């Protein structure tokens, strides 16, 4: 991962990010020599979000397939949630 210093970012602005992202999908921004931020293109960010959503969907489908779900009315659900609050969970 390419690195951009905060000072370089101050002096060169977005151009420093553009240059860092020409050959890589992510670049780190350092402040006082320590990585504090990671920058990426909007397209790469969108790709990562889609990956997260795909994983969440697969996990949900696995829960359904394994029978790990509760079928209840809204009222029953609210009672169950309130019991979690009362138990401190």
GROMACS elastic network, one bead per residue, 0.5 to 0.9 nm:
[ bonds ]
;  ai    aj funct       b0    kb
    1    20     6  0.87588   500
    1    24     6  0.68168   500
    1    25     6  0.81585   500
    1    26     6  0.62103   500
    1    27     6  0.53582   500
    1    28     6  0.67439   500
    2    20     6  0.59468   500
    2    21     6  0.78854   500
    2    23     6  0.88555   500
    2    24     6  0.72865   500
    2    26     6  0.72549   500
    2    28     6  0.62718   500
    2    29     6  0.87261   500
    3    20     6  0.73515   500
    3    27     6  0.55471   500
    3    29     6  0.57843   500
    3    30     6  0.69231   500
    3    35     6  0.82943   500
    4     7     6  0.82699   500
    4     8     6  0.64040   500
    4     9     6  0.67052   500
    4    16     6  0.70526   500
    4    17     6  0.74377   500
    4    20     6  0.73931   500
    4    27     6  0.70297   500
    4    28     6  0.60894   500
    4    30     6  0.61747   500
    5     8     6  0.51035   500
    5     9     6  0.62537   500
    5    10     6  0.86423   500
    5    28     6  0.83203   500
    5    29     6  0.55168   500
    5    31     6  0.63290   500
    5    32     6  0.80393   500
    5    33     6  0.75561   500
    5    35     6  0.87972   500
    6    10     6  0.61711   500
    6    11     6  0.87436   500
    6    29     6  0.62388   500
    6    30     6  0.57741   500
    6    31     6  0.54101   500
    6    32     6  0.78774   500
    7    11     6  0.62861   500
    7    12     6  0.84913   500
    7    30     6  0.88373   500
    7    31     6  0.80841   500
    8    11     6  0.51989   500
    8    12     6  0.57491   500
    8    13     6  0.74298   500
    8    16     6  0.69194   500
    9    12     6  0.53189   500
    9    14     6  0.70635   500
    9    15     6  0.81697   500
    9    16     6  0.59854   500
    9    17     6  0.75646   500
    9    29     6  0.82290   500
   10    13     6  0.55289   500
   10    14     6  0.89661   500
   11    16     6  0.87085   500
   12    15     6  0.57362   500
   12    16     6  0.55532   500
   12    17     6  0.87078   500
   13    16     6  0.58330   500
   13    17     6  0.73771   500
   14    17     6  0.51058   500
   14    18     6  0.61938   500
   14    19     6  0.86235   500
   15    19     6  0.60877   500
   15    20     6  0.85337   500
   16    19     6  0.52397   500
   16    20     6  0.62025   500
   16    21     6  0.86830   500
   17    20     6  0.50808   500
   17    21     6  0.61300   500
   17    22     6  0.86930   500
   17    27     6  0.75716   500
   17    39     6  0.75752   500
   17    40     6  0.83550   500
   18    21     6  0.52510   500
   18    22     6  0.63210   500
   18    41     6  0.88908   500
   19    22     6  0.53664   500
   19    23     6  0.81513   500
   20    23     6  0.69716   500
   20    24     6  0.70115   500
   20    25     6  0.87098   500
   20    26     6  0.79113   500
   20    27     6  0.62133   500
   21    24     6  0.50145   500
   21    25     6  0.57473   500
   21    26     6  0.62737   500
   21    27     6  0.65880   500
   21    39     6  0.85833   500
   21    40     6  0.70960   500
   21    41     6  0.76044   500
   22    25     6  0.78299   500
   24    27     6  0.72550   500
   24    40     6  0.88270   500
   25    39     6  0.86368   500
   25    40     6  0.59758   500
   25    41     6  0.70627   500
   25    44     6  0.67178   500
   26    38     6  0.66383   500
   26    39     6  0.56904   500
   26    41     6  0.76174   500
   26    44     6  0.83330   500
   27    37     6  0.84743   500
   27    38     6  0.56252   500
   27    39     6  0.53769   500
   27    40     6  0.65596   500
   28    35     6  0.61469   500
   28    36     6  0.73830   500
   28    37     6  0.57038   500
   28    39     6  0.62575   500
   28    40     6  0.89514   500
   29    34     6  0.81863   500
   29    35     6  0.56829   500
   29    36     6  0.59823   500
   29    37     6  0.50210   500
   29    38     6  0.59447   500
   29    39     6  0.73845   500
   30    33     6  0.54297   500
   30    36     6  0.55278   500
   30    37     6  0.69659   500
   30    38     6  0.89514   500
   31    34     6  0.53967   500
   31    35     6  0.63954   500
   31    36     6  0.62266   500
   31    37     6  0.86258   500
   32    35     6  0.84868   500
   35    38     6  0.79211   500
   40    43     6  0.81828   500
   40    44     6  0.63477   500
   40    45     6  0.65163   500
   41    44     6  0.52709   500
   41    45     6  0.62729   500
   41    46     6  0.86227   500
   42    45     6  0.50326   500
   42    46     6  0.60856   500
   42    47     6  0.85908   500
   43    46     6  0.50873   500
   43    47     6  0.62284   500
   43    48     6  0.87558   500
   44    48     6  0.62702   500
   44    49     6  0.86654   500
   45    48     6  0.51308   500
   45    49     6  0.62479   500
   45    50     6  0.86742   500
   46    49     6  0.50635   500
   46    50     6  0.62005   500
   46    51     6  0.86462   500
   47    50     6  0.51218   500
   47    51     6  0.62810   500
   47    52     6  0.87744   500
   48    52     6  0.62886   500
   48    53     6  0.86986   500
   49    52     6  0.50426   500
   49    53     6  0.62408   500
   49    54     6  0.86029   500
   50    53     6  0.50473   500
   50    54     6  0.60932   500
   50    55     6  0.86268   500
   51    54     6  0.50515   500
   51    55     6  0.62519   500
   51    56     6  0.86547   500
   52    55     6  0.51905   500
   52    56     6  0.62328   500
   52    57     6  0.86459   500
   53    57     6  0.60920   500
   53    58     6  0.85804   500
   54    57     6  0.50914   500
   54    58     6  0.61902   500
   54    59     6  0.86267   500
   55    58     6  0.50653   500
   55    59     6  0.61295   500
   55    60     6  0.85547   500
   56    59     6  0.50933   500
   56    60     6  0.61131   500
   56    61     6  0.85730   500
   57    60     6  0.50733   500
   57    61     6  0.61287   500
   57    62     6  0.85796   500
   58    61     6  0.50693   500
   58    62     6  0.61301   500
   58    63     6  0.86380   500
   59    62     6  0.50447   500
   59    63     6  0.62392   500
   59    64     6  0.86982   500
   60    63     6  0.50631   500
   60    64     6  0.62683   500
   60    65     6  0.86212   500
   61    64     6  0.50446   500
   61    65     6  0.60777   500
   61    66     6  0.85425   500
   62    65     6  0.50291   500
   62    66     6  0.60744   500
   62    67     6  0.85318   500
   62    68     6  0.84486   500
   63    66     6  0.51367   500
   63    67     6  0.61033   500
   63    69     6  0.68449   500
   64    67     6  0.51131   500
   64    68     6  0.58443   500
   64    69     6  0.63683   500
   65    68     6  0.76841   500
   66    69     6  0.85483   500
   67    70     6  0.85150   500
   70    77     6  0.89842   500
   71    77     6  0.89055   500
   72    75     6  0.79985   500
   72    76     6  0.58157   500
   72    77     6  0.62199   500
   73    76     6  0.51243   500
   73    77     6  0.61357   500
   73    78     6  0.86608   500
   74    77     6  0.50041   500
   74    78     6  0.62113   500
   74    79     6  0.86989   500
   75    78     6  0.51858   500
   75    79     6  0.63431   500
   75    80     6  0.87076   500
   76    79     6  0.51400   500
   76    80     6  0.62055   500
   76    81     6  0.86723   500
   77    80     6  0.50662   500
   77    81     6  0.61815   500
   77    82     6  0.86286   500
   78    81     6  0.50845   500
   78    82     6  0.61432   500
   78    83     6  0.86125   500
   79    82     6  0.51482   500
   79    83     6  0.62682   500
   79    84     6  0.88790   500
   80    83     6  0.51202   500
   80    84     6  0.65874   500
   81    84     6  0.51824   500
   81    85     6  0.66232   500
   81    86     6  0.88934   500
   82    85     6  0.50479   500
   82    86     6  0.62607   500
   82    87     6  0.86744   500
   83    86     6  0.50046   500
   83    87     6  0.61440   500
   83    88     6  0.85572   500
   83    89     6  0.85931   500
   84    87     6  0.51564   500
   84    88     6  0.61703   500
   84    89     6  0.50834   500
   85    88     6  0.51144   500
   85    89     6  0.59880   500
   86    89     6  0.76745   500
